[in-house]
Amino acid sequence: ILSKRLEMVANKIPQGSRLADIGSDHAYLPCFAFRKGIITSAIAGEVNEGPFQSAVEQVRKLNYQGDVSVRKGNGLQVIKTGEVDVITIAGMGGPLISNILEAGKEKLSEVNRLILQPNVAANKVRHWLVKNNWVLIGEEIIEEDGVIYEILVADRQGASPYSEENYQLEILLGPFLMKNRNKSFVKKWKNEVSEWKKIVKQFDRAKPTLEVLKKKQELLEKINEVEEV
Ligand code: SAM
């Protein structure tokens, strides 16, 4: 049984794809997608020995050695250009996901979908996608065991979901997520706003230098914008 989070990632993989799951740990995601017949083959990439061994073990247990190839290496180094159609990167911070994509850019020329599940700072991933001409085509936000997760799906083609007027806010909150405003979305941003309000209070107690006042003002504006949504 897969976590709700990873199952949601798997559901975004187009039928018949060749997948690379980077930072695969136990290779649960590629093994699940293969068992369900969603993918025809997979590469499970891992940079660390422990998780790499877990993936090798899992693939051996299921007897998927011919179909799920476990490879050790940093980020997209484990794949050759043209070897996969879809890449999943889940369970890491947004900055790390963006760094992995940036460092392996040349491997993406024949990839047509990215499914990314940042644990924090999804805005960094959205920003990387825009800068590199990927089109965000869908987003999910879910809560599992008290933790809120975001899933971003990007393709090569499609209409941009961003507006000119609200671009910065849409990058922060997610253009699809802020339209739907589901329970998890509201909970996540209420929590964030209450953290920001604590920081505002700290600014109030600090010496009111120009820099402190400027930062406080910026934060107040951000609070206002997010509360409005
Ligand atoms: N993807 C799985 C999931 O979502 O449940 C595992 C997430 S686990 C928290 C993150 C994994 O990414 C770790 O096993 C770690 O070794 C691996 N990782 C971190 N940086 C990596 C990199 N640059 N290249 C490949 N794997 C990496």
Residues whose N, C-alpha, C, O or C-beta is under 5 A from the ligand:
A	BS01	SAM	I22 G23 S24 D25 G45 E46 V47 N48 P51 G73 N74 G75 A90 G91
